Amino acid sequence: MSTDLQLVWLKRDLRIHDHTALCQAAAAGPVLCLYLVEPTLWAEPECARQHYLFVQECLMDLQRSLAARGGTVLLLHGEAVAMLERVHRVAPFAALWSHQETGNAASFARDKAVAAWCRAKGIAWHQPRQFGVVRALPSRDGWEKQWRDLMETPALPVPPCRFITPPIASDPWPAPSALGLDDWTPPLRQVGGRRAGIATLDSFLHDRSRRYRGGLSSPLLAEDACSRLSPYLSHGCLSLREIYQATCRRLAQLEPAAQWQKQGLRAFLSRLHWHCHFIQKLETEPELEWRNLHRGYDGLRENEWDEARFAALREARTGWPLVDACVTMLHTTGWLNFRMRAMLVSVAAYPLWLHWRPVGLWLAREFLDYEPGIHWSQLQMQAGTTGINTTRVYNPLKQARDHDPEGRFVRRWLPALRRVPDTWLFEPWNMPEDVQRRCGVIVGVDIPRPIVDLEQATRQAKERVHALRRKADVRLAKAEIAEKHGSRKRTSGKRRANSQSQHQMHLDW
Ligand SMILES: Cc1cc2nc3c(=O)[nH]c(=O)nc-3n(C[C@H](O)[C@H](O)[C@H](O)COP(=O)(O)OP(=O)(O)OC[C@H]3O[C@@H](n4cnc5c(N)ncnc54)[C@H](O)[C@@H]3O)c2cc1C
């Protein structure tokens, strides 16, 4: 067995294109690719069967690409250190390669154990970055430029590799139930793998992006108008840089007359920037996965957990049609557009007064694209515990009137409402009894009654949050959080003259 063997450990980067770790490993010696099914990580409460099946599909696709180049992925089932030891015993590798990962506390602990094992064995562990996220970032100043520089460096082609035949046979895939994963998978979820990711990217760039700007916020239109690239990004079937560069090429091809589509693609590019901007927050402050970013909000909701309200939300029984329709769609497809995700968290955090952490764990399992850095940062932002954002409270009745005015979305996902007349569709609990009888939909029997009075519960929740925000010590801590996590945006004209620095702190984090 070659002594300069390079072990490439695939994690959330299930591709060989624009794969920095693979390229660098291939330049150093013969390569073996490894994927680990780690029981401890799959037992985390964020994990769901749909994620596991998606990963399997990605790896099957990857196997095909590797086989065409004379390679394969060695699949092992077990904890990382034990499995690395198992490989090392039969194929002593000189170096371990994997992309940097911004995961949860469990993957961080796993990485620390692997680092210790590598040190003890004298094995170099190289971890290049795959996103615009910077490890041990001293300050957010200059971050935007670093992001742009990375995105504009040419994407890497698949390198010529000398693959070795795995020294041991792969383990069989453990059954999802053996990993403690639930038995549900959304019947309409997206399929994993690079080929599906490329097809999704192509259809977005060449067709669907025409509808991006107009359809982004509508629960009905977004399903087609949004890129739908999120699960391919969060599992790494495509690199962010490939997507960025393909979008720039498409923008350059479009005629000036395609102004609307160009604006859509530019808006899409800014989302790609947000992707790393949000993950950077978790990288910089890993605790935000489980504790309030602004500690002044500790104790606000923690001690008032109401399981019955949470169950009603999860089971699409809140009684608010748009909320229940969104939960139903999510459970069926594994996806929801940004605005409806924000609305669900807002409803949970304000009128239902639920703490964001259990809500976030449930949503992580429901979202096929679960990405810890984006997810937990967004959860806290929508729940109002970052301390630096204006309170975002989405009224589900107003959202329904604005984004589903004809009720097509609500009727699609909640068949019981199909017979409810338009007048009462978004507030069916106000239907007079004779109308209920005539349309055959009895409130409290065929459809749920709202679990709380929306207006009153929202008002009380806002008052409690605002009372806290007004406190001097809470106000004081804001600046530090903004300095650490806020994006820097260049300001111009009058505002620049008024600001002390050319880089005005963008408080909207
Ligand atoms: C409470 C909450 C939780 C969320 N959890 C996740 C998550 O776990 N994983 C995830 O990928 N996105 C998450 N998002 C962000 C966003 O809703 C999804 O990225 C988006 O809906 C995915 O669909 P798309 O790929 O078609 O999006 P597009 O609009 O086409 O955007 C393209 C890509 O840009 C990035 N992006 C888009 N919006 C945001 C945003 N607001 N913040 C950061 N990055 C963004 C994503 O990588 C996305 O795939 C969350 C949003 C909220 C409000």
The ligand as an SDF file (V2000), in Angstrom:
LIG
                    3D

 53 58  0  0  0  0  0  0  0  0999 V2000
  -36.6270   30.1660   10.0330 C   0  0  0  0  0  0  0  0  0  0  0  0
  -35.8290   29.9280    8.7770 C   0  0  0  0  0  0  0  0  0  0  0  0
  -35.0340   28.7970    8.6740 C   0  0  0  0  0  0  0  0  0  0  0  0
  -34.2720   28.5780    7.5260 C   0  0  0  0  0  0  0  0  0  0  0  0
  -33.5150   27.4390    7.4560 N   0  0  0  0  0  0  0  0  0  0  0  0
  -32.7820   27.1910    6.3600 C   0  0  0  0  0  0  0  0  0  0  0  0
  -31.9810   26.0150    6.2610 C   0  0  0  0  0  0  0  0  0  0  0  0
  -31.9270   25.1930    7.1900 O   0  0  0  0  0  0  0  0  0  0  0  0
  -31.2790   25.8100    5.1140 N   0  0  0  0  0  0  0  0  0  0  0  0
  -31.2970   26.7140    4.0870 C   0  0  0  0  0  0  0  0  0  0  0  0
  -30.6430   26.4740    3.0600 O   0  0  0  0  0  0  0  0  0  0  0  0
  -32.0210   27.8390    4.1720 N   0  0  0  0  0  0  0  0  0  0  0  0
  -32.7660   28.1100    5.2520 C   0  0  0  0  0  0  0  0  0  0  0  0
  -33.5120   29.2660    5.3180 N   0  0  0  0  0  0  0  0  0  0  0  0
  -33.3490   30.2960    4.2780 C   0  0  0  0  0  0  0  0  0  0  0  0
  -34.2940   30.2210    3.0640 C   0  0  0  0  0  0  0  0  0  0  0  0
  -35.6190   30.1530    3.4580 O   0  0  0  0  0  0  0  0  0  0  0  0
  -33.9670   29.0380    2.1570 C   0  0  0  0  0  0  0  0  0  0  0  0
  -32.5910   29.0580    1.8370 O   0  0  0  0  0  0  0  0  0  0  0  0
  -34.7170   29.0840    0.8420 C   0  0  0  0  0  0  0  0  0  0  0  0
  -36.0940   29.1190    1.0780 O   0  0  0  0  0  0  0  0  0  0  0  0
  -34.3400   27.8500    0.0190 C   0  0  0  0  0  0  0  0  0  0  0  0
  -34.9920   27.8320   -1.2030 O   0  0  0  0  0  0  0  0  0  0  0  0
  -34.2220   28.1890   -2.5630 P   0  0  0  0  0  0  0  0  0  0  0  0
  -32.9470   27.4480   -2.6590 O   0  0  0  0  0  0  0  0  0  0  0  0
  -35.1890   27.9990   -3.6720 O   0  0  0  0  0  0  0  0  0  0  0  0
  -33.9230   29.7230   -2.3100 O   0  0  0  0  0  0  0  0  0  0  0  0
  -33.4260   30.8770   -3.2880 P   0  0  0  0  0  0  0  0  0  0  0  0
  -34.2330   32.0780   -2.9890 O   0  0  0  0  0  0  0  0  0  0  0  0
  -33.3820   30.4200   -4.6830 O   0  0  0  0  0  0  0  0  0  0  0  0
  -31.9600   31.1860   -2.7400 O   0  0  0  0  0  0  0  0  0  0  0  0
  -30.7870   30.5460   -3.2230 C   0  0  0  0  0  0  0  0  0  0  0  0
  -29.9130   30.1320   -2.0720 C   0  0  0  0  0  0  0  0  0  0  0  0
  -29.5240   31.2710   -1.3170 O   0  0  0  0  0  0  0  0  0  0  0  0
  -29.4580   30.9410    0.0730 C   0  0  0  0  0  0  0  0  0  0  0  0
  -30.4690   31.7160    0.7890 N   0  0  0  0  0  0  0  0  0  0  0  0
  -31.6850   32.1130    0.3490 C   0  0  0  0  0  0  0  0  0  0  0  0
  -32.3150   32.8410    1.2900 N   0  0  0  0  0  0  0  0  0  0  0  0
  -31.4850   32.9020    2.3440 C   0  0  0  0  0  0  0  0  0  0  0  0
  -31.5580   33.5180    3.6160 C   0  0  0  0  0  0  0  0  0  0  0  0
  -32.6200   34.2260    3.9880 N   0  0  0  0  0  0  0  0  0  0  0  0
  -30.5250   33.3810    4.4560 N   0  0  0  0  0  0  0  0  0  0  0  0
  -29.4270   32.6860    4.1010 C   0  0  0  0  0  0  0  0  0  0  0  0
  -29.2960   32.0820    2.9020 N   0  0  0  0  0  0  0  0  0  0  0  0
  -30.3050   32.1880    2.0290 C   0  0  0  0  0  0  0  0  0  0  0  0
  -29.7720   29.4400    0.1730 C   0  0  0  0  0  0  0  0  0  0  0  0
  -28.5650   28.7260    0.1370 O   0  0  0  0  0  0  0  0  0  0  0  0
  -30.5810   29.2080   -1.0840 C   0  0  0  0  0  0  0  0  0  0  0  0
  -30.5410   27.8720   -1.5300 O   0  0  0  0  0  0  0  0  0  0  0  0
  -34.2960   29.5100    6.4590 C   0  0  0  0  0  0  0  0  0  0  0  0
  -35.1030   30.6400    6.5670 C   0  0  0  0  0  0  0  0  0  0  0  0
  -35.8560   30.8520    7.7130 C   0  0  0  0  0  0  0  0  0  0  0  0
  -36.7210   32.0670    7.8070 C   0  0  0  0  0  0  0  0  0  0  0  0
  1  2  1  0
  2  3  1  0
  2 52  2  0
  3  4  2  0
  4  5  1  0
  4 50  1  0
  5  6  2  0
  6  7  1  0
  6 13  1  0
  7  8  2  0
  7  9  1  0
  9 10  1  0
 10 11  2  0
 10 12  1  0
 12 13  2  0
 13 14  1  0
 14 15  1  0
 14 50  1  0
 15 16  1  0
 16 17  1  0
 16 18  1  0
 18 19  1  0
 18 20  1  0
 20 21  1  0
 20 22  1  0
 22 23  1  0
 23 24  1  0
 24 25  2  0
 24 26  1  0
 24 27  1  0
 27 28  1  0
 28 29  2  0
 28 30  1  0
 28 31  1  0
 31 32  1  0
 32 33  1  0
 33 34  1  0
 33 48  1  0
 34 35  1  0
 35 36  1  0
 35 46  1  0
 36 37  1  0
 36 45  1  0
 37 38  2  0
 38 39  1  0
 39 40  1  0
 39 45  2  0
 40 41  1  0
 40 42  2  0
 42 43  1  0
 43 44  2  0
 44 45  1  0
 46 47  1  0
 46 48  1  0
 48 49  1  0
 50 51  2  0
 51 52  1  0
 52 53  1  0
M  END
$$$$
